[in-house]
Amino acid sequence: MLNRMNDAPSNITIERKHNHVELCLRDDVLFDGTTSGFETLGFRHNALPELRFSDIGLTATFLGRKIGAPLMISSMTGGFDKAVMLNRRFAEAAEHFGIPLGIGSMRQALENGSQRESYAVVRKYAPSIPVLANIGAPEVAKGLSAADILTLLELVEADALIVHLNPAQEMFQPEGDTDFRRVLEELSRLAAAVPVPLIAKEVGCGISGDCAGKLLDAGVRVIDVAGAGGISWQKVEELRYIRQSGNENRFSSEALRELLNWGIPTARCIAEVAKLRELPAYGSFEIIASGGIRSGIDIAKSLALGAGIAASAGQLLRALHENRLEETIETWLNDLRAVLFLTGTPSPGQLGQQHLIYKHRPILS
Ligand SMILES: Cc1cc2nc3c(=O)[nH]c(=O)nc-3n(C[C@H](O)[C@H](O)[C@H](O)COP(=O)(O)O)c2cc1C
């Protein structure tokens, strides 16, 4: 195992971010046993749509603001040199479509200011869309100071702050921080202190209805389920661990297969979290559907299950790498338009459970 004890924290953070992007682009890091669950759903065809395809608009609402379409580019990069270009391109695309953009973890900016431009670049190219700052649960558990919060928000002129909850990723990460005590308590303090809405997200293992309830009780305003079915961060970190240590035997092979595919399917998470709306205590909070979104059909299924918008990371990173980012988003939006037309739904916000067909049995039964 490499001795990382003498590395400065910021160097480790910079190198790790670089590794993550490379691994997501070049290695097989997708779930391969657990699926998003979207494949279990279909749509009820409407032979009388009473709409003209070309009239269908895709505008939606997010954080009380009108956005161009119910899609977000999910939190990915920042904090290393190549991230300047990646974030610039994500920002240009998000601004073009008028859709929100999540910034990757801003931990590096709290460690030192050497990579500030990789975050700040976003506002130069995306002046008008919602931009979401991002920090991890382990940093929150240690307690963020008022100065830390200001750094995170000011650097990108953030419209909201995302806290990512990633216990499985940290558990697999060679240098991971697995102290998740006090996260909820500190989240609650943060929600009261931060001048923008607080969003909680996973990174691919999903947020259950139970967890979402606790997060909403703590003052979180938006839940991004980030369920299983796309990138498995356990796989990403397991590859880093094996390459650094040469050791493949941290867990038994049976357990490893299960743990690498650990997570709640995205469709199930959305259904569970949306069900909380039936309880008077929770009223109207927003849901972001992410984890394995692969097309506009998945976006439409997410909205029908109860999400306000969907978000994608891995697929859009690959699209950017292959120089087809805007083309991919345009295609996904056209997929969504097709579902709206064929279900006779004039706008994305009107999609609901009544438009779905369960190919097996309802997700929550
Ligand atoms: C290269 C890369 C870096 C990521 N970094 C972060 C991060 O810093 N913070 C975060 O909350 N999520 C991060 N994610 C996770 C995504 O936002 C998303 O939750 C996860 O990949 C599941 O969505 P997907 O299946 O569409 O990729 C990252 C994803 C990718 C591909």
The ligand as a MOL file (V3000), in Angstrom:
LIG
                    3D

  0  0  0     0  0            999 V3000
M  V30 BEGIN CTAB
M  V30 COUNTS 31 33 0 0 0
M  V30 BEGIN ATOM
M  V30 1 C -16.5400 11.8960 -12.3330 0
M  V30 2 C -17.6170 11.9990 -11.3030 0
M  V30 3 C -17.3650 12.7000 -10.1340 0
M  V30 4 C -18.3590 12.8190 -9.1700 0
M  V30 5 N -18.1310 13.6130 -8.0600 0
M  V30 6 C -19.1550 13.8830 -7.2070 0
M  V30 7 C -19.0080 14.8450 -6.1790 0
M  V30 8 O -17.9530 15.4540 -6.0240 0
M  V30 9 N -20.0690 15.0980 -5.3630 0
M  V30 10 C -21.2600 14.4280 -5.5180 0
M  V30 11 O -22.2130 14.7030 -4.7890 0
M  V30 12 N -21.4100 13.4850 -6.4790 0
M  V30 13 C -20.4000 13.2110 -7.3110 0
M  V30 14 N -20.5690 12.2910 -8.3290 0
M  V30 15 C -21.7700 11.4330 -8.3010 0
M  V30 16 C -22.8490 11.8790 -9.2360 0
M  V30 17 O -23.2700 13.1910 -8.9560 0
M  V30 18 C -24.0450 10.9070 -9.2040 0
M  V30 19 O -24.7110 11.0100 -7.9720 0
M  V30 20 C -23.6730 9.4510 -9.4030 0
M  V30 21 O -22.6150 9.2830 -10.3270 0
M  V30 22 C -24.8680 8.6510 -9.8850 0
M  V30 23 O -25.4060 9.1890 -11.0680 0
M  V30 24 P -25.0950 8.5720 -12.5280 0
M  V30 25 O -25.5160 7.1450 -12.4790 0
M  V30 26 O -25.8850 9.4220 -13.4750 0
M  V30 27 O -23.6170 8.7080 -12.7570 0
M  V30 28 C -19.5990 12.1760 -9.3390 0
M  V30 29 C -19.8480 11.4670 -10.5260 0
M  V30 30 C -18.8770 11.3920 -11.5050 0
M  V30 31 C -19.1760 10.6250 -12.7540 0
M  V30 END ATOM
M  V30 BEGIN BOND
M  V30 1 1 1 2
M  V30 2 1 2 3
M  V30 3 2 2 30
M  V30 4 2 3 4
M  V30 5 1 4 5
M  V30 6 1 4 28
M  V30 7 2 5 6
M  V30 8 1 6 7
M  V30 9 1 6 13
M  V30 10 2 7 8
M  V30 11 1 7 9
M  V30 12 1 9 10
M  V30 13 2 10 11
M  V30 14 1 10 12
M  V30 15 2 12 13
M  V30 16 1 13 14
M  V30 17 1 14 15
M  V30 18 1 14 28
M  V30 19 1 15 16
M  V30 20 1 16 17
M  V30 21 1 16 18
M  V30 22 1 18 19
M  V30 23 1 18 20
M  V30 24 1 20 21
M  V30 25 1 20 22
M  V30 26 1 22 23
M  V30 27 1 23 24
M  V30 28 2 24 25
M  V30 29 1 24 26
M  V30 30 1 24 27
M  V30 31 2 28 29
M  V30 32 1 29 30
M  V30 33 1 30 31
M  V30 END BOND
M  V30 END CTAB
M  END
